[in-house]
Amino acid sequence: MSPLDDPRCEVLVLGIGNLLWADEGFGVRCVQKLAAEWQVPEGVSVMDGGTQGLYLLPYVQGAKRLIVFDAIDYGLPPGTMKRVEGDEVPRFMGAKKMSLHQTGFQEVIAAADLTGQLPEALLLIGVQPEELEDYGGSLRDVVKARLDDAVAMAVAALRDWGFAVVQRESTVGADAKALDMGAYESGRPSAEAASRIGDSRLFGSVG
């Protein structure tokens, strides 16, 4: 059941970003990892928000609390984690770089506020990216190393809010196997063989 269909959605855990642009995929990889390794109780929805922008508005409006994972340009060393809460969240969601989805999500928060349906609690779990301009690229090692930390922050927040989050005995596989991080990275060509204008797996052979 999606958060939009569930009137009991107490918490929406949302990952936003784009897997095709290196560290832009951080937020999506976080929610994949959370869903694969942790069992969340009724009332908590874990969602891959991708680059949907304003299409995410009804999901945000329907949640009482919101946790967002994302890559954020804080102007800090790559891999630096930062936790932002409450009224500070919209300021960081409009940080200087980031992609089209970033501005779109700032607008989502503003629209939810204007309609009187802003979640009562906001938590942004962000990492400073190392590389964004690498189409078809995977998370850089310094960013990938923070996935466990980011998920642990979300689990701690959920428990602080009174939700019983339990670690799974075995990892649940990703729904879209081609987008599973292990499969995605093992299928990527080496840096020497990769196309500088994009990943040949997406464009096919030319000639």
Sequence and secondary structure as in RCSB ss.txt:
>XXXX:A:sequence
MSPLDDPRCEVLVLGIGNLLWADEGFGVRCVQKLAAEWQVPEGVSVMDGGTQGLYLLPYVQGAKRLIVFDAIDYG
LPPGTMKRVEGDEVPRFMGAKKMSLHQTGFQEVIAAADLTGQLPEALLLIGVQPEELEDYGGSLRDVVKARLDDA
VAMAVAALRDWGFAVVQRESTVGADAKALDMGAYESGRPSAEAASRIGDSRLFGSVG
>XXXX:A:secstr
  GGG TT  EEEEEES TTBGGGGHHHHHHHHHHHHEE  TTEEEEEEET GGGGHHHHHT SEEEEEEE   S
S TT EEEEEGGGHHHHHT SS  HHHHHHHHHHHHHHHTT   SEEEEEEE  S    BTB   HHHHTTHHHH
HHHHHHHHHHTT   EE SS    SSGGGSHHHHHHTS  TTTSBTTB HHHH    
